[in-house]
């Protein structure tokens, strides 16, 4: 069963506002463990990524009867806010990282534990700058996360250096997908150009020594939601089956 999308707000002292988020449950059977996936660009994944359809297809194909997933979808309110939350040079980037770790995640986990459930997997999903902030979040608290689902991540030297500073093996299961046509992607808000293909190749090499499991795909694709929508079932299947 896939629940209806529910809208919530959390009052954030760090961001100085009430942050909107949505929840979506995917549940079959009586599992006592919950797998939690935090989704950047949350409503884009619903509208453009067809997130619910992807879960329907996976459950039907897998025939799973004992799963419980909770998806927490966090949408930025504007493209400007998205940039300032997600980009390492954004004015609210560090605040967003701290909001996630100090306010949102503890709030969600407290709610789950109050139902008597255990948390098993804890993952992050994002596209482009959303994937980049997933990596920033994970590298800030590396032992807190089990799964990173990164679609066409707009990674920079900031993210590569974060990974290089991690010296121990981590329980990370990393899924990376990138298009061969994404080597020169211009961000329309700022005019900045991201070498997304080569940045993903570099990140793949840097993650090899520290990630428990790493799956990497290069496809003949461009920097488009059509690519991420078609890739999403494979990414979610990875979250379902790895770890």
DARA-V966464 format. One line per field, one symbol per residue. ss: DSSP state (a for helix, b for strand, c for the rest). phi: phi as a letter, one per 20 degrees, with the letter a starting at -180 (. if undefined). burial: # if it has 9 or more other ideal C-beta (glycine too) atoms within 8 Angstrom, else .. A space follows every 10 residues. Layout:
BEGIN
ss->???
phi->???
burial->???
END
This chain:
BEGIN
ss->cbcccbbbbb bbccccbbbb bbbbbbbbcc ccbbbbbbbb caaaaaaccc aaaaaaaaaa aaccccbbbb bbbbccccaa aaaaaacccc ccaaaaaaaa aaaaaaaaaa aaaacccbbb bbbbbbbcaa aaaaaaaaaa caaaccbbbb bcccccaaaa aaaacccccb bbbbbbbbbc ccccbbcccc ccbbcaaaaa aaaaaaaccc bbbbbbbbbc ccccaaaaaa aaaaaaaaaa acc
phi->.dfffdeccc edffemaeef bccbdcbcnc geddddcedf lgfffffeel gffffgffff ffmfcbcbdc ddddefebff fgfffeefef fdffffgfgf fecffgffff ffffeneedd eccccaclff fffgffffff cfeeddccdd dlfeecggff fgffeeddfc eedddccbef edfcdeeffd nfddefffff fffgfffgfd efbbdccdce cdecffffff eggfffffff den
burial->.##.#....# .#.##...## #########. #.######## ######.### ##.######. ...#..#### ######.... ########.# .##.###### #.###.###. .##...#.#. ########## ########## .#..###### ######..## .##..#...# .######### ###.#.#... ...#.##.## ####.##..# #.###.###. #.#.#.###. ########## .#.
END
